């Protein structure tokens, strides 16, 4: 139940160049990191295991294995800190959320690739 004013403000916050990616895709997320006065770009690569929300509140969760430990990060899709999202490969999945990947080891967690 959003008013016209709220919808107009939300539309101004949305990004224009959001890439098309789905659950199961391997992505590289370029994140702006601010350290003191300087800003730099840091890349977080992994598999998209969830997408939540809609509009300006849309988020996506990326999971990767780093030094034998599972690491997940939730990124706001329309955040100015997310510089860009690159899709490396598309995975064939039949679920909306891939939370079961948390229990799998590296070889078990491989997804079949979708031919393009």
C-alpha positions in Angstrom: 0.0 0.0 0.0 2.4 2.6 -1.2 1.4 6.1 -1.9 2.2 7.8 -5.2 4.8 10.0 -3.4 6.6 6.9 -1.9 6.6 5.2 -5.3 8.1 8.3 -7.0 10.9 8.5 -4.4 11.6 4.8 -4.8 11.7 5.0 -8.6 14.4 7.7 -8.3 16.6 5.3 -6.2 16.5 2.4 -8.7 19.5 1.7 -10.9 19.0 1.7 -14.6 21.8 -0.9 -15.5 21.0 -3.9 -13.4 22.2 -7.1 -15.2 19.9 -10.1 -15.7 21.0 -12.9 -13.3 19.1 -15.7 -11.6 19.5 -18.1 -8.7 22.3 -20.6 -9.3 24.4 -18.2 -11.5 28.1 -17.7 -10.7 28.7 -14.0 -10.4 31.4 -11.5 -9.7 30.1 -8.6 -7.6 32.3 -5.4 -7.7 31.8 -3.6 -4.4 33.1 -0.1 -3.5 35.0 -0.2 -0.2 35.7 3.1 1.6 38.9 3.1 3.6 39.5 6.4 5.2 39.4 9.0 2.5 40.0 6.6 -0.4 37.6 4.2 -2.1 38.5 1.1 -4.0 36.8 -1.8 -5.8 36.8 -5.2 -4.2 35.5 -8.3 -6.1 33.4 -10.9 -4.4 32.8 -14.0 -6.6 30.4 -16.8 -5.8 27.1 -18.5 -6.5 23.8 -16.6 -6.1 21.8 -18.7 -3.6 18.8 -16.3 -3.0 17.1 -13.2 -4.2 14.7 -11.3 -1.8 12.5 -8.2 -1.9 11.5 -6.0 -4.7 11.9 -2.5 -5.9 14.5 -0.5 -4.0 14.6 -3.1 -1.3 15.7 -6.0 -3.6 18.7 -8.0 -2.3 20.7 -11.0 -3.4 22.8 -13.5 -1.4 26.2 -14.7 -2.8 28.0 -17.7 -1.3 31.5 -18.9 -1.9 34.1 -21.1 -0.2 37.1 -19.2 1.1 40.0 -21.2 2.7 37.7 -24.1 3.4 35.1 -21.9 5.1 31.7 -21.0 3.6 31.2 -17.2 3.3 27.9 -15.5 2.4 27.2 -11.9 1.7 23.9 -10.1 1.1 24.1 -7.3 -1.3 21.4 -4.6 -1.9 20.7 -4.7 -5.7 20.3 -1.0 -6.1 23.0 0.1 -3.7 25.5 2.7 -4.9 28.2 0.6 -3.3 27.6 -2.3 -5.7 29.5 -1.0 -8.8 28.6 -3.9 -11.1 27.6 -7.5 -11.2 29.1 -9.8 -13.9 27.6 -13.1 -14.7 30.3 -15.7 -15.2 28.1 -18.8 -15.9 24.5 -19.8 -15.4 23.5 -22.8 -13.3 20.5 -25.1 -13.8 18.5 -25.2 -10.6 14.9 -26.1 -9.7 14.6 -24.1 -6.5 14.0 -20.5 -5.6 16.4 -20.6 -2.7 19.6 -22.7 -2.6 20.1 -22.9 1.2 20.8 -26.6 0.9 24.2 -25.6 -0.6 25.3 -24.7 2.9 25.5 -28.4 3.9 27.4 -29.6 0.8 31.1 -29.9 0.2 32.9 -28.4 -2.8 32.4 -31.3 -5.3 28.8 -31.9 -4.3 27.9 -28.2 -4.6 28.7 -28.0 -8.3 25.7 -27.0 -10.5 25.1 -28.1 -14.0 25.6 -25.3 -16.5 22.7 -24.0 -18.6 23.6 -24.0 -22.3 23.1 -20.5 -23.8 
